[in-house]
Amino acid sequence: MSLEALQQARHEADLARARLHGTIATAQHRLRPGSLAGEAWDGVKGKGADLADGALKAVKKRPAAVSLALGAFVLFLARAPIKRAVTRLVSRRKGEGIEGEDEELNAAAAKSAGARKGKGVS
């Protein structure tokens, strides 16, 4: 191998080494937590904007269907409070009816007890 070929090979090796160091530095920069988080956030923002745009188009295209779906979703989320309210309402009404029946039964029992005492039955 000639001296000129040897110098050319060393020069190419130095260039390859410089490219390798550049590649490693770029990879280290991209793999930093801050860089990864920034790229992820940019991706999420882009996807979120696309989803919001699609949802807006769907609402404009079919407002009745979207309203129905949204109402069903809200009822699903509020099912426990709705159940409690209906249960309270029903139990109050039953309670009013039961109290009235109890008073009638108590009055009938008192008459019956008074009639028994008058006859000497205990």
SULNOR-V323933 format. One record per residue. PHI is phi in radians with two decimals (* if undefined). BURIAL is 1 if it has 9 or more other ideal C-beta (glycine too) atoms within 8 Angstrom, else 0. D_FIRST is the distance of its C-alpha to the first C-alpha in whole Angstrom. Layout:
# SULNOR-V323933
{{PHI & BURIAL & D_FIRST} {PHI & BURIAL & D_FIRST}}
This chain:
# SULNOR-V323933
{{* & 0 & 0} {-1.48 & 0 & 4} {-1.10 & 0 & 7} {-1.14 & 0 & 8} {-1.17 & 0 & 6} {-1.14 & 1 & 7} {-1.12 & 0 & 10} {-1.11 & 0 & 11} {-1.14 & 1 & 10} {-1.11 & 0 & 13} {-1.10 & 0 & 15} {-1.12 & 0 & 15} {-1.15 & 0 & 16} {-1.10 & 0 & 19} {-1.11 & 0 & 20} {-1.13 & 0 & 21} {-1.11 & 0 & 22} {-1.13 & 0 & 24} {-1.10 & 0 & 26} {-1.10 & 0 & 26} {-1.10 & 0 & 28} {-1.11 & 0 & 30} {-1.14 & 0 & 31} {-1.12 & 0 & 32} {-1.10 & 0 & 34} {-1.11 & 0 & 36} {-1.12 & 0 & 37} {-1.11 & 0 & 38} {-1.14 & 0 & 40} {-1.22 & 0 & 41} {-1.63 & 0 & 42} {-1.15 & 0 & 44} {-0.99 & 0 & 48} {-1.11 & 0 & 49} {-1.18 & 1 & 47} {-1.08 & 1 & 48} {-1.13 & 0 & 51} {-1.10 & 0 & 51} {-1.14 & 0 & 50} {-1.11 & 0 & 52} {-1.10 & 0 & 55} {-1.07 & 0 & 54} {-1.13 & 0 & 54} {-1.14 & 0 & 57} {-1.07 & 0 & 59} {-1.11 & 0 & 57} {-1.16 & 0 & 59} {-1.10 & 0 & 62} {-1.15 & 0 & 63} {-1.11 & 0 & 62} {-1.12 & 0 & 64} {-1.13 & 0 & 67} {-1.14 & 0 & 67} {-1.11 & 0 & 67} {-1.14 & 0 & 70} {-1.11 & 0 & 72} {-1.12 & 0 & 71} {-1.14 & 1 & 73} {-1.14 & 1 & 76} {-1.19 & 0 & 77} {-1.32 & 0 & 76} {-2.38 & 0 & 79} {-1.15 & 0 & 81} {-1.17 & 0 & 83} {-1.13 & 0 & 81} {-1.17 & 1 & 79} {-1.11 & 0 & 82} {-1.10 & 0 & 83} {-1.13 & 0 & 80} {-1.15 & 0 & 80} {-1.10 & 0 & 83} {-1.12 & 0 & 83} {-1.13 & 0 & 80} {-1.13 & 0 & 82} {-1.09 & 1 & 85} {-1.09 & 0 & 82} {-1.20 & 0 & 81} {-1.72 & 0 & 85} {-1.12 & 0 & 86} {-1.19 & 0 & 87} {-1.10 & 0 & 89} {-1.14 & 1 & 91} {-1.08 & 0 & 92} {-1.09 & 0 & 93} {-1.12 & 0 & 95} {-1.15 & 0 & 97} {-1.09 & 0 & 98} {-1.08 & 0 & 99} {-1.08 & 0 & 101} {-1.17 & 0 & 102} {-1.19 & 0 & 103} {-1.13 & 0 & 106} {-1.15 & 0 & 107} {-1.15 & 0 & 108} {-1.07 & 0 & 109} {-1.14 & 0 & 112} {-1.19 & 0 & 113} {-1.19 & 0 & 113} {-1.07 & 0 & 115} {-1.10 & 0 & 118} {-1.17 & 0 & 118} {-1.07 & 0 & 118} {-1.10 & 0 & 121} {-1.12 & 0 & 123} {-1.15 & 0 & 122} {-1.11 & 0 & 123} {-1.14 & 0 & 127} {-1.15 & 0 & 127} {-1.17 & 0 & 127} {-1.15 & 0 & 129} {-1.08 & 0 & 132} {-1.11 & 0 & 132} {-1.16 & 0 & 132} {-1.14 & 0 & 135} {-1.20 & 0 & 137} {-1.19 & 1 & 136} {-1.16 & 1 & 137} {-1.16 & 0 & 140} {-1.56 & 0 & 141} {1.50 & 0 & 140} {-1.60 & 0 & 137} {-2.07 & 0 & 134}}
